Every structure is written in C-alpha cells, then in structure tokens.
C-alpha cells in the first residue's frame, strides 16, 4: 500500500535522521540458459537495478550475474567493495541453489532482500522465467542458516513491489545506524520508574545501542563554566521570535541556558545520539530548575526524553531512523472511549509546534523552572513503544488521527495552569485493545504511517510486535 512519510532532512551527529539508503546488488541465473536468454535476463536485471535508484536507493556495488560456482568469489569481492545497508539478491529466473547460497553466506549478518521476478507478458502468453522456483529453492535453507531475509515477489514496475522494497530499505538503513548509536543519560530511572530501566548487555548485543551515564552533577559543573555573556548572546538569538511570559526572570532563563549550552558541548564531546535526564530528582533537586528548556532545545537536534527513560530513547532513535523525522514523546493524561489524551509538560521541540513557542514559568507541585508551551501539529500519526522482559524485546505500535485537544490542564499548579503541548489521538474502537497492551507511561510519535518500516525492522532484529 502506498503511503507517504513527512521527511525532514538533518545533518551531522546532532541530526540523526534522513541519510541515504544504500544497497549492494547481485543477480543469479542458471548455467543451462543459452547466451541469448542470459542477455534477456541481464536486461531485466538492469531494469530492476534502475528501479532501485528511481525510488531513492543507491546501488553502492554491483556483482553478477552469478551463473555457476566459479563466479562466486568474484561476486563476493565486488559486493564487499563498498559500505551498504542491505544486500539485494535478484533472482530473475531459475538459478542453481549452491551458487546463490555460497554468494550470500558471507553476508548473513546483513539484511538481505531476496527479490524474485515474476512472469513477462508477450502478446497473448506469459513467459515465466521461474524466479519463483529459484527463490523457493533457497528461502528456507537461508533462513535456517540465520539469514535476515525479506522476500519480495514481483516485477520492477509494480508500485506495490517498490513500496515493499522501500519500507525494507528504510528498516535496514535504520538498523545500520542503530548499531553503534550512543545514548547519554543523566541519572538513572527517575522516580524509580521500572519502565525507564534497561539491561545494558542485551541492549548492546541485540540492538547495538551503547548507554553512558554522565551524571547530573558533572553536567552542572560544566554549566558553571559558561560565562554570562555566552548565555546572554544565545538567548538574544534563540528566543527573538518566541513569546516570553512576564513571569520569566532573566536570571532564571540565563541559568537554564547555561545548562543547555553545557549539555550541547557534552553531546558533541561524548558523541551522544540521544539524551535523557532525571526531572523530579535531578535538576530541580540540585539546581532549582526543570530540564524542560535544555531538553526542548536539544530535541531540535537529537531525540530527547525526560526521566532517564532509556528504552524510550531507543524507540525514538528507531522511529527517527525509519521515518527521517524527529520523533517526540508524550505521556498519557486520560483514556476515553475512542481516544487518548496525551501531552508533555514542557519540553516540546519547536519544530513540532504549529504556533510560536511560549516560554512559561514552571510551578507545579514542588518543582520550579521554565517550560515550552505551544500547540502541536495535527494529522495522521504513528505511536510506538519498545519494552523488554529480560533479553526479550517487544514493540507496541498503533496509528491514529491526532486532533487539537479540548481545554484541559494538570492538577497541582501553583500558578495559572498552562495548556501543555498535547493532542487527542483518535483510535476509535481500537482504544480498549491499545490500553490493554500499554507498555509504559511514555509513548513516541512521528507524523504519518511508518508501521511497515517498524515491523520490518522488528522482524530483522527479532523484536516481537504488537499492533493495535
């Protein structure tokens, strides 16, 4: 099914989405074919390879056709010539299984697109090159050998085939980026939240993500090194078009921005691809401010979540990588018969807001600081959340329609309660089923429908999926 994702281009380590999709390409044919037949199949293969380019997938290296075992070594050498996200193994016709398997075996750690072409219509007859036979002879053996396979069947001109390949390519590219990603947390599992915890060994080995705890105290030592002049210059540029509430004191804003500038330097130095920090028992306790503004500003560049929620950050990295967008997190505030009320108390990146951001004084319960207030964009959205039980990972995914929320506010405000950045997310008659599968208090959002990409990624990584 054709669908569109809202793509936002990003650059550098601070902007982790949107890099190009790259594949290696190899084709297979049977040695029994005459040279005339081989030439026809080569032409068909070139058309398939051109189609990959037309849908935004760069062919980084090309090999084949592999016709018999004597072609295998040269093909493997050519495939290895350059970096790629996944390997496209094109089977336009019957091919002998050992030639296919021996070519692909050195790459079983990579996602492999096993693409079998279908029949060709010539006048009043179908010409069947038997790509289905070649594919079916190796699919199961390769799976048993541990290959991370995606089987696609159909000709290059098919829009459904193109969409299926593109979803797989995005998932494969996301996995390549995910392995080696670095998450920075500033404190562990705020308020003792079980859903914020993680198993470091399984996360590194199964999903490829490294986690480093930098600690809030070290962040504040770095903030203390920031001069007033540097903070004030940043404030004058960053907030010139924002609405700053009259309750916001200059010294509070300067103090907050020093934390952000220190955080920004740490992100660059430690090569963090996403960050989270304690809120209730973090900055408010040690410094008298909430982390809302520092995280909101960092969130324009990399994924951020509050409360040191590691699996929430991994969810956002995955969603960023498959969609090319900046994902954001929301919390549950109410669940109605046909929809969810979700929002975040003050750390929404500017790019997700449709209105001019407003800086507002945070005064909820015993916490004080500054926050970002504004109206979120609406439309079709994907919500997802990764969770774990030991070394077993599960992702809960749903698609809904986000609309502007009714007027509401959270209990406990000392000042006039602001309307948080929030949405009502309509799930209709799926709401109860969604509620029964909730994994955590934080869920993560991108605009558009990236269900197919998330499911493909989860299949490749051995993550169970729950779709509601």
Residue, then its C-alpha position, 0 to 999 in steps of 0.5 A: x500500500x502506498x503511503x507517504x512519510x513527512x521527511x525532514x532532512x538533518x545533518x551531522x551527529x546532532x541530526x540523526x535522521x534522513x541519510x541515504x539508503x544504500x544497497x549492494x546488488x547481485x543477480x543469479x541465473x542458471x548455467x543451462x540458459x543459452x547466451x541469448x536468454x542470459x542477455x534477456x535476463x541481464x536486461x531485466x536485471x538492469x531494469x530492476x537495478x534502475x528501479x532501485x535508484x528511481x525510488x531513492x536507493x543507491x546501488x553502492x556495488x554491483x556483482x553478477x550475474x552469478x551463473x555457476x560456482x566459479x563466479x562466486x568469489x568474484x561476486x563476493x569481492x565486488x559486493x564487499x567493495x563498498x559500505x551498504x545497508x542491505x544486500x539485494x539478491x535478484x533472482x530473475x529466473x531459475x538459478x542453481x541453489x549452491x551458487x546463490x547460497x555460497x554468494x550470500x553466506x558471507x553476508x548473513x549478518x546483513x539484511x538481505x532482500x531476496x527479490x524474485x521476478x515474476x512472469x513477462x507478458x508477450x502478446x497473448x502468453x506469459x513467459x515465466x522465467x521461474x524466479x519463483x522456483x529459484x527463490x523457493x529453492x533457497x528461502x528456507x535453507x537461508x533462513x535456517x542458516x540465520x539469514x535476515x531475509x525479506x522476500x519480495x515477489x514481483x516485477x520492477x514496475x509494480x508500485x506495490x513491489x517498490x513500496x515493499x522494497x522501500x519500507x525494507x530499505x528504510x528498516x535496514x538503513x535504520x538498523x545500520x545506524x542503530x548499531x553503534x548509536x550512543x545514548x547519554x543519560x543523566x541519572x538513572x530511572x527517575x522516580x524509580x520508574x521500572x519502565x525507564x530501566x534497561x539491561x545494558x548487555x542485551x541492549x548492546x548485543x541485540x540492538x547495538x545501542x551503547x548507554x553512558x551515564x554522565x551524571x547530573x552533577x558533572x553536567x552542572x559543573x560544566x554549566x558553571x563554566x559558561x560565562x554570562x555573556x555566552x548565555x546572554x548572546x544565545x538567548x538574544x538569538x534563540x528566543x527573538x521570535x518566541x513569546x516570553x511570559x512576564x513571569x520569566x526572570x532573566x536570571x532564571x532563563x540565563x541559568x537554564x541556558x547555561x545548562x543547555x549550552x553545557x549539555x550541547x558541548x557534552x553531546x558533541x564531546x561524548x558523541x551522544x545520539x540521544x539524551x535523557x535526564x532525571x526531572x523530579x530528582x535531578x535538576x530541580x533537586x540540585x539546581x532549582x530548575x526543570x530540564x524542560x528548556x535544555x531538553x526542548x532545545x536539544x530535541x531540535x537536534x537529537x531525540x530527547x526524553x525526560x526521566x532517564x527513560x532509556x528504552x524510550x530513547x531507543x524507540x525514538x532513535x528507531x522511529x527517527x531512523x525509519x521515518x527521517x523525522x524527529x520523533x517526540x514523546x508524550x505521556x498519557x493524561x486520560x483514556x476515553x472511549x475512542x481516544x487518548x489524551x496525551x501531552x508533555x509538560x514542557x519540553x516540546x521541540x519547536x519544530x513540532x509546534x504549529x504556533x510560536x513557542x511560549x516560554x512559561x514559568x514552571x510551578x507545579x507541585x514542588x518543582x520550579x523552572x521554565x517550560x515550552x508551551x505551544x500547540x502541536x501539529x495535527x494529522x495522521x500519526x504513528x505511536x510506538x513503544x519498545x519494552x523488554x522482559x529480560x533479553x526479550x524485546x517487544x514493540x507496541x505500535x498503533x496509528x491514529x488521527x491526532x486532533x487539537x485537544x479540548x481545554x484541559x490542564x494538570x492538577x497541582x499548579x501553583x500558578x495559572x495552569x498552562x495548556x501543555x503541548x498535547x493532542x487527542x489521538x483518535x483510535x476509535x474502537x481500537x482504544x480498549x485493545x491499545x490500553x490493554x497492551x500499554x507498555x509504559x507511561x511514555x509513548x513516541x510519535x512521528x507524523x504519518x504511517x511508518x508501521x511497515x518500516x517498524x515491523x520490518x525492522x522488528x522482524x530483522x532484529x527479532x523484536x516481537x510486535x504488537x499492533x493495535 
